[in-house]
Amino acid sequence: MILSVPELVAQAKASVNCVSATQAFKNKQAIFIDVREPAESNASIIENSLQIPRGVLEMNIAKYCPDPDMEIYLHCASGGRAALAAEQLQRMGYKNVSAISCQHNDVLQAKKSQ
């Protein structure tokens, strides 16, 4: 049986820590990673977020996050890619990974209000 993208995202969200943007931005020491595609990220940048697209995350993450215990928050346009990315980082051995599970506009608002 082939799973649909919504089914894969639902499975990922069930297996990773999902938080609101407000919760995530309370931790000033964490690393924030935008996993959207470059055109999306460049159109609406979240200040102090690394831009590492989901498609190359596994190849580039160690450059920015060499410690598997670093606290990492992933965000995207709707929370789906962030959950899939968080699931993959957990498989790679990262222990403190969370997906911000809200719309991009909510992430922007939470960042502005901190």
VOTITI-27081 format. One record per atom (N, C-alpha, C): residue in one letter; residue number from 1; atom name; x, y, z. Coordinates in pm, whole numbers, padded with zeros to 5 digits, m for minus. Example, Ala and Ser with C-alpha at 12.3 -4.5 7.8 and 13.67 -1.06 7.14 Angstrom:
2
+---+-----+----+--------+--------+--------+
| r |   k |  a |     xx |     yy |     zz |
+---+-----+----+--------+--------+--------+
| a |   1 |  N |  01319 | m00569 |  00780 |
| a |   1 | CA |  01230 | m00450 |  00780 |
| a |   1 |  C |  01320 | m00330 |  00780 |
| s |   2 |  N |  01285 | m00225 |  00708 |
| s |   2 | CA |  01367 | m00106 |  00714 |
| s |   2 |  C |  01290 |  00003 |  00787 |
+---+-----+----+--------+--------+--------+
***
This chain:
114
+---+-----+----+--------+--------+--------+
| r |   k |  a |     xx |     yy |     zz |
+---+-----+----+--------+--------+--------+
| m |   1 |  N |  00084 | m00118 |  00000 |
| m |   1 | CA |  00000 |  00000 |  00000 |
| m |   1 |  C |  00089 |  00125 |  00000 |
| i |   2 |  N |  00061 |  00215 | m00087 |
| i |   2 | CA |  00134 |  00341 | m00096 |
| i |   2 |  C |  00063 |  00444 | m00009 |
| l |   3 |  N |  00142 |  00510 |  00077 |
| l |   3 | CA |  00086 |  00612 |  00164 |
| l |   3 |  C |  00082 |  00746 |  00091 |
| s |   4 |  N | m00020 |  00823 |  00119 |
| s |   4 | CA | m00029 |  00958 |  00062 |
| s |   4 |  C |  00058 |  01053 |  00145 |
| v |   5 |  N |  00085 |  01169 |  00092 |
| v |   5 | CA |  00163 |  01269 |  00165 |
| v |   5 |  C |  00094 |  01305 |  00297 |
| p |   6 |  N | m00036 |  01332 |  00299 |
| p |   6 | CA | m00100 |  01362 |  00429 |
| p |   6 |  C | m00084 |  01247 |  00530 |
| e |   7 |  N | m00087 |  01124 |  00482 |
| e |   7 | CA | m00068 |  01011 |  00573 |
| e |   7 |  C |  00075 |  01007 |  00627 |
| l |   8 |  N |  00173 |  01032 |  00540 |
| l |   8 | CA |  00313 |  01037 |  00585 |
| l |   8 |  C |  00335 |  01148 |  00687 |
| v |   9 |  N |  00278 |  01264 |  00659 |
| v |   9 | CA |  00292 |  01377 |  00752 |
| v |   9 |  C |  00226 |  01345 |  00885 |
| a |  10 |  N |  00109 |  01284 |  00882 |
| a |  10 | CA |  00040 |  01247 |  01006 |
| a |  10 |  C |  00125 |  01149 |  01087 |
| q |  11 |  N |  00185 |  01052 |  01021 |
| q |  11 | CA |  00273 |  00958 |  01091 |
| q |  11 |  C |  00393 |  01031 |  01152 |
| a |  12 |  N |  00452 |  01123 |  01075 |
| a |  12 | CA |  00568 |  01197 |  01124 |
| a |  12 |  C |  00529 |  01281 |  01246 |
| k |  13 |  N |  00415 |  01350 |  01237 |
| k |  13 | CA |  00372 |  01433 |  01349 |
| k |  13 |  C |  00345 |  01351 |  01474 |
| a |  14 |  N |  00305 |  01227 |  01456 |
| a |  14 | CA |  00279 |  01139 |  01571 |
| a |  14 |  C |  00410 |  01090 |  01635 |
| s |  15 |  N |  00520 |  01095 |  01559 |
| s |  15 | CA |  00645 |  01040 |  01610 |
| s |  15 |  C |  00747 |  01146 |  01652 |
| v |  16 |  N |  00715 |  01273 |  01634 |
| v |  16 | CA |  00809 |  01380 |  01672 |
| v |  16 |  C |  00741 |  01477 |  01767 |
| n |  17 |  N |  00821 |  01557 |  01833 |
| n |  17 | CA |  00768 |  01661 |  01920 |
| n |  17 |  C |  00722 |  01778 |  01833 |
| c |  18 |  N |  00595 |  01811 |  01839 |
| c |  18 | CA |  00539 |  01924 |  01765 |
| c |  18 |  C |  00501 |  02033 |  01864 |
| v |  19 |  N |  00543 |  02156 |  01833 |
| v |  19 | CA |  00517 |  02269 |  01921 |
| v |  19 |  C |  00464 |  02387 |  01841 |
| s |  20 |  N |  00407 |  02481 |  01911 |
| s |  20 | CA |  00364 |  02606 |  01847 |
| s |  20 |  C |  00486 |  02696 |  01830 |
| a |  21 |  N |  00473 |  02794 |  01743 |
| a |  21 | CA |  00583 |  02890 |  01724 |
| a |  21 |  C |  00610 |  02967 |  01852 |
| t |  22 |  N |  00506 |  03002 |  01925 |
| t |  22 | CA |  00522 |  03076 |  02050 |
| t |  22 |  C |  00605 |  02994 |  02149 |
| q |  23 |  N |  00576 |  02866 |  02160 |
| q |  23 | CA |  00654 |  02779 |  02249 |
| q |  23 |  C |  00800 |  02773 |  02204 |
| a |  24 |  N |  00822 |  02756 |  02075 |
| a |  24 | CA |  00957 |  02741 |  02022 |
| a |  24 |  C |  01043 |  02864 |  02047 |
| f |  25 |  N |  00990 |  02982 |  02020 |
| f |  25 | CA |  01069 |  03103 |  02031 |
| f |  25 |  C |  01098 |  03145 |  02175 |
| k |  26 |  N |  01044 |  03074 |  02272 |
| k |  26 | CA |  01078 |  03101 |  02412 |
| k |  26 |  C |  01222 |  03059 |  02440 |
| n |  27 |  N |  01274 |  02964 |  02362 |
| n |  27 | CA |  01409 |  02915 |  02383 |
| n |  27 |  C |  01506 |  02992 |  02295 |
| k |  28 |  N |  01573 |  03089 |  02351 |
| k |  28 | CA |  01663 |  03176 |  02276 |
| k |  28 |  C |  01792 |  03105 |  02234 |
| q |  29 |  N |  01826 |  02995 |  02299 |
| q |  29 | CA |  01951 |  02925 |  02270 |
| q |  29 |  C |  01937 |  02820 |  02160 |
| a |  30 |  N |  01818 |  02793 |  02116 |
| a |  30 | CA |  01794 |  02688 |  02017 |
| a |  30 |  C |  01835 |  02732 |  01877 |
| i |  31 |  N |  01850 |  02635 |  01790 |
| i |  31 | CA |  01875 |  02658 |  01648 |
| i |  31 |  C |  01740 |  02647 |  01577 |
| f |  32 |  N |  01710 |  02744 |  01491 |
| f |  32 | CA |  01587 |  02743 |  01413 |
| f |  32 |  C |  01624 |  02722 |  01267 |
| i |  33 |  N |  01559 |  02625 |  01204 |
| i |  33 | CA |  01589 |  02592 |  01065 |
| i |  33 |  C |  01462 |  02598 |  00982 |
| d |  34 |  N |  01470 |  02676 |  00875 |
| d |  34 | CA |  01362 |  02689 |  00778 |
| d |  34 |  C |  01387 |  02585 |  00670 |
| v |  35 |  N |  01298 |  02487 |  00657 |
| v |  35 | CA |  01318 |  02379 |  00560 |
| v |  35 |  C |  01241 |  02401 |  00430 |
| r |  36 |  N |  01188 |  02523 |  00410 |
| r |  36 | CA |  01120 |  02553 |  00285 |
| r |  36 |  C |  01222 |  02565 |  00172 |
| e |  37 |  N |  01172 |  02564 |  00050 |
| e |  37 | CA |  01258 |  02582 | m00067 |
| e |  37 |  C |  01311 |  02725 | m00070 |
| p |  38 |  N |  01427 |  02748 | m00136 |
| p |  38 | CA |  01488 |  02881 | m00136 |
| p |  38 |  C |  01394 |  02994 | m00181 |
| a |  39 |  N |  01316 |  02973 | m00284 |
| a |  39 | CA |  01225 |  03079 | m00331 |
| a |  39 |  C |  01124 |  03116 | m00223 |
| e |  40 |  N |  01075 |  03017 | m00150 |
| e |  40 | CA |  00980 |  03043 | m00041 |
| e |  40 |  C |  01048 |  03120 |  00072 |
| s |  41 |  N |  01166 |  03072 |  00111 |
| s |  41 | CA |  01238 |  03135 |  00221 |
| s |  41 |  C |  01276 |  03278 |  00189 |
| n |  42 |  N |  01326 |  03300 |  00068 |
| n |  42 | CA |  01369 |  03434 |  00029 |
| n |  42 |  C |  01253 |  03532 |  00022 |
| a |  43 |  N |  01134 |  03483 | m00006 |
| a |  43 | CA |  01017 |  03570 | m00015 |
| a |  43 |  C |  00968 |  03614 |  00123 |
| s |  44 |  N |  00999 |  03537 |  00226 |
| s |  44 | CA |  00950 |  03569 |  00360 |
| s |  44 |  C |  01045 |  03508 |  00463 |
| i |  45 |  N |  01150 |  03579 |  00493 |
| i |  45 | CA |  01256 |  03529 |  00580 |
| i |  45 |  C |  01216 |  03542 |  00727 |
| i |  46 |  N |  01247 |  03438 |  00803 |
| i |  46 | CA |  01232 |  03442 |  00948 |
| i |  46 |  C |  01370 |  03477 |  01005 |
| e |  47 |  N |  01378 |  03590 |  01071 |
| e |  47 | CA |  01505 |  03638 |  01125 |
| e |  47 |  C |  01570 |  03533 |  01216 |
| n |  48 |  N |  01699 |  03516 |  01200 |
| n |  48 | CA |  01782 |  03423 |  01279 |
| n |  48 |  C |  01750 |  03276 |  01255 |
| s |  49 |  N |  01690 |  03244 |  01143 |
| s |  49 | CA |  01668 |  03103 |  01105 |
| s |  49 |  C |  01769 |  03065 |  00998 |
| l |  50 |  N |  01825 |  02949 |  01012 |
| l |  50 | CA |  01908 |  02894 |  00905 |
| l |  50 |  C |  01815 |  02849 |  00793 |
| q |  51 |  N |  01857 |  02865 |  00672 |
| q |  51 | CA |  01778 |  02820 |  00559 |
| q |  51 |  C |  01844 |  02695 |  00501 |
| i |  52 |  N |  01786 |  02580 |  00532 |
| i |  52 | CA |  01834 |  02453 |  00479 |
| i |  52 |  C |  01713 |  02379 |  00422 |
| p |  53 |  N |  01695 |  02379 |  00291 |
| p |  53 | CA |  01578 |  02314 |  00232 |
| p |  53 |  C |  01568 |  02166 |  00271 |
| r |  54 |  N |  01447 |  02120 |  00285 |
| r |  54 | CA |  01420 |  01980 |  00323 |
| r |  54 |  C |  01496 |  01881 |  00235 |
| g |  55 |  N |  01508 |  01910 |  00107 |
| g |  55 | CA |  01573 |  01817 |  00015 |
| g |  55 |  C |  01722 |  01797 |  00036 |
| v |  56 |  N |  01787 |  01890 |  00107 |
| v |  56 | CA |  01931 |  01878 |  00131 |
| v |  56 |  C |  01966 |  01881 |  00279 |
| l |  57 |  N |  01867 |  01870 |  00363 |
| l |  57 | CA |  01887 |  01881 |  00508 |
| l |  57 |  C |  01988 |  01779 |  00559 |
| e |  58 |  N |  01971 |  01654 |  00522 |
| e |  58 | CA |  02058 |  01548 |  00573 |
| e |  58 |  C |  02204 |  01570 |  00532 |
| m |  59 |  N |  02226 |  01627 |  00414 |
| m |  59 | CA |  02362 |  01650 |  00366 |
| m |  59 |  C |  02428 |  01770 |  00433 |
| n |  60 |  N |  02350 |  01865 |  00484 |
| n |  60 | CA |  02405 |  01990 |  00535 |
| n |  60 |  C |  02393 |  02012 |  00685 |
| i |  61 |  N |  02313 |  01934 |  00752 |
| i |  61 | CA |  02283 |  01961 |  00893 |
| i |  61 |  C |  02407 |  01959 |  00983 |
| a |  62 |  N |  02500 |  01869 |  00959 |
| a |  62 | CA |  02616 |  01857 |  01047 |
| a |  62 |  C |  02705 |  01980 |  01043 |
| k |  63 |  N |  02701 |  02057 |  00934 |
| k |  63 | CA |  02780 |  02181 |  00926 |
| k |  63 |  C |  02733 |  02282 |  01030 |
| y |  64 |  N |  02605 |  02282 |  01057 |
| y |  64 | CA |  02545 |  02380 |  01146 |
| y |  64 |  C |  02513 |  02325 |  01284 |
| c |  65 |  N |  02491 |  02197 |  01292 |
| c |  65 | CA |  02449 |  02134 |  01417 |
| c |  65 |  C |  02534 |  02008 |  01440 |
| p |  66 |  N |  02659 |  02026 |  01483 |
| p |  66 | CA |  02746 |  01909 |  01501 |
| p |  66 |  C |  02715 |  01828 |  01627 |
| d |  67 |  N |  02645 |  01887 |  01721 |
| d |  67 | CA |  02614 |  01822 |  01848 |
| d |  67 |  C |  02475 |  01760 |  01843 |
| p |  68 |  N |  02463 |  01629 |  01860 |
| p |  68 | CA |  02331 |  01564 |  01854 |
| p |  68 |  C |  02236 |  01605 |  01966 |
| d |  69 |  N |  02288 |  01674 |  02069 |
| d |  69 | CA |  02204 |  01719 |  02180 |
| d |  69 |  C |  02155 |  01862 |  02164 |
| m |  70 |  N |  02196 |  01931 |  02057 |
| m |  70 | CA |  02150 |  02069 |  02034 |
| m |  70 |  C |  01999 |  02072 |  02023 |
| e |  71 |  N |  01940 |  02178 |  02073 |
| e |  71 | CA |  01796 |  02194 |  02060 |
| e |  71 |  C |  01768 |  02257 |  01924 |
| i |  72 |  N |  01690 |  02188 |  01842 |
| i |  72 | CA |  01663 |  02229 |  01705 |
| i |  72 |  C |  01512 |  02239 |  01684 |
| y |  73 |  N |  01470 |  02351 |  01624 |
| y |  73 | CA |  01330 |  02370 |  01586 |
| y |  73 |  C |  01325 |  02389 |  01434 |
| l |  74 |  N |  01240 |  02312 |  01369 |
| l |  74 | CA |  01224 |  02318 |  01225 |
| l |  74 |  C |  01091 |  02382 |  01191 |
| h |  75 |  N |  01090 |  02466 |  01087 |
| h |  75 | CA |  00964 |  02526 |  01044 |
| h |  75 |  C |  00957 |  02530 |  00893 |
| c |  76 |  N |  00836 |  02540 |  00841 |
| c |  76 | CA |  00811 |  02543 |  00696 |
| c |  76 |  C |  00686 |  02625 |  00672 |
| a |  77 |  N |  00614 |  02597 |  00565 |
| a |  77 | CA |  00494 |  02675 |  00533 |
| a |  77 |  C |  00373 |  02632 |  00614 |
| s |  78 |  N |  00362 |  02503 |  00646 |
| s |  78 | CA |  00243 |  02455 |  00715 |
| s |  78 |  C |  00269 |  02355 |  00827 |
| g |  79 |  N |  00393 |  02316 |  00846 |
| g |  79 | CA |  00426 |  02218 |  00950 |
| g |  79 |  C |  00452 |  02079 |  00898 |
| g |  80 |  N |  00410 |  02049 |  00776 |
| g |  80 | CA |  00428 |  01914 |  00720 |
| g |  80 |  C |  00573 |  01880 |  00693 |
| r |  81 |  N |  00641 |  01963 |  00617 |
| r |  81 | CA |  00782 |  01937 |  00587 |
| r |  81 |  C |  00867 |  01944 |  00714 |
| a |  82 |  N |  00829 |  02031 |  00806 |
| a |  82 | CA |  00902 |  02040 |  00932 |
| a |  82 |  C |  00892 |  01908 |  01009 |
| a |  83 |  N |  00774 |  01847 |  01011 |
| a |  83 | CA |  00756 |  01719 |  01080 |
| a |  83 |  C |  00836 |  01608 |  01011 |
| l |  84 |  N |  00832 |  01604 |  00878 |
| l |  84 | CA |  00910 |  01504 |  00805 |
| l |  84 |  C |  01060 |  01524 |  00829 |
| a |  85 |  N |  01104 |  01648 |  00831 |
| a |  85 | CA |  01245 |  01677 |  00856 |
| a |  85 |  C |  01285 |  01639 |  00998 |
| a |  86 |  N |  01200 |  01669 |  01095 |
| a |  86 | CA |  01229 |  01634 |  01235 |
| a |  86 |  C |  01241 |  01483 |  01250 |
| e |  87 |  N |  01151 |  01412 |  01186 |
| e |  87 | CA |  01155 |  01266 |  01191 |
| e |  87 |  C |  01289 |  01214 |  01135 |
| q |  88 |  N |  01334 |  01271 |  01026 |
| q |  88 | CA |  01460 |  01228 |  00965 |
| q |  88 |  C |  01579 |  01262 |  01054 |
| l |  89 |  N |  01579 |  01380 |  01114 |
| l |  89 | CA |  01689 |  01416 |  01203 |
| l |  89 |  C |  01696 |  01324 |  01324 |
| q |  90 |  N |  01580 |  01283 |  01374 |
| q |  90 | CA |  01578 |  01186 |  01484 |
| q |  90 |  C |  01642 |  01055 |  01439 |
| r |  91 |  N |  01611 |  01011 |  01318 |
| r |  91 | CA |  01671 |  00888 |  01265 |
| r |  91 |  C |  01823 |  00901 |  01256 |
| m |  92 |  N |  01869 |  01023 |  01228 |
| m |  92 | CA |  02013 |  01047 |  01216 |
| m |  92 |  C |  02083 |  01052 |  01351 |
| g |  93 |  N |  02006 |  01066 |  01459 |
| g |  93 | CA |  02065 |  01066 |  01592 |
| g |  93 |  C |  02049 |  01194 |  01672 |
| y |  94 |  N |  01982 |  01294 |  01615 |
| y |  94 | CA |  01957 |  01417 |  01689 |
| y |  94 |  C |  01849 |  01389 |  01794 |
| k |  95 |  N |  01874 |  01437 |  01916 |
| k |  95 | CA |  01787 |  01400 |  02028 |
| k |  95 |  C |  01686 |  01506 |  02069 |
| n |  96 |  N |  01710 |  01633 |  02036 |
| n |  96 | CA |  01624 |  01742 |  02082 |
| n |  96 |  C |  01568 |  01819 |  01963 |
| v |  97 |  N |  01493 |  01749 |  01881 |
| v |  97 | CA |  01437 |  01808 |  01759 |
| v |  97 |  C |  01287 |  01825 |  01776 |
| s |  98 |  N |  01238 |  01941 |  01734 |
| s |  98 | CA |  01094 |  01967 |  01737 |
| s |  98 |  C |  01051 |  02031 |  01606 |
| a |  99 |  N |  00929 |  02000 |  01565 |
| a |  99 | CA |  00868 |  02062 |  01447 |
| a |  99 |  C |  00772 |  02170 |  01494 |
| i | 100 |  N |  00784 |  02288 |  01434 |
| i | 100 | CA |  00687 |  02393 |  01462 |
| i | 100 |  C |  00568 |  02364 |  01372 |
| s | 101 |  N |  00455 |  02335 |  01433 |
| s | 101 | CA |  00342 |  02277 |  01359 |
| s | 101 |  C |  00231 |  02377 |  01330 |
| c | 102 |  N |  00271 |  02494 |  01279 |
| c | 102 | CA |  00169 |  02592 |  01244 |
| c | 102 |  C |  00202 |  02656 |  01110 |
| q | 103 |  N |  00113 |  02738 |  01062 |
| q | 103 | CA |  00131 |  02807 |  00935 |
| q | 103 |  C |  00246 |  02908 |  00944 |
| h | 104 |  N |  00307 |  02935 |  00830 |
| h | 104 | CA |  00421 |  03027 |  00824 |
| h | 104 |  C |  00385 |  03165 |  00880 |
| n | 105 |  N |  00267 |  03215 |  00852 |
| n | 105 | CA |  00227 |  03346 |  00905 |
| n | 105 |  C |  00224 |  03347 |  01058 |
| d | 106 |  N |  00188 |  03236 |  01118 |
| d | 106 | CA |  00190 |  03225 |  01264 |
| d | 106 |  C |  00333 |  03228 |  01316 |
| v | 107 |  N |  00425 |  03166 |  01240 |
| v | 107 | CA |  00567 |  03168 |  01278 |
| v | 107 |  C |  00617 |  03312 |  01273 |
| l | 108 |  N |  00584 |  03383 |  01166 |
| l | 108 | CA |  00624 |  03525 |  01152 |
| l | 108 |  C |  00572 |  03608 |  01270 |
| q | 109 |  N |  00445 |  03592 |  01302 |
| q | 109 | CA |  00385 |  03670 |  01411 |
| q | 109 |  C |  00451 |  03639 |  01545 |
| a | 110 |  N |  00476 |  03511 |  01571 |
| a | 110 | CA |  00539 |  03473 |  01697 |
| a | 110 |  C |  00679 |  03530 |  01707 |
| k | 111 |  N |  00752 |  03529 |  01598 |
| k | 111 | CA |  00888 |  03582 |  01598 |
| k | 111 |  C |  00886 |  03733 |  01623 |
| k | 112 |  N |  00791 |  03804 |  01562 |
| k | 112 | CA |  00781 |  03949 |  01578 |
| k | 112 |  C |  00743 |  03987 |  01721 |
| s | 113 |  N |  00666 |  03903 |  01787 |
| s | 113 | CA |  00616 |  03938 |  01920 |
| s | 113 |  C |  00709 |  03893 |  02034 |
| q | 114 |  N |  00820 |  03833 |  02002 |
| q | 114 | CA |  00909 |  03788 |  02109 |
| q | 114 |  C |  00993 |  03899 |  02165 |
+---+-----+----+--------+--------+--------+
***
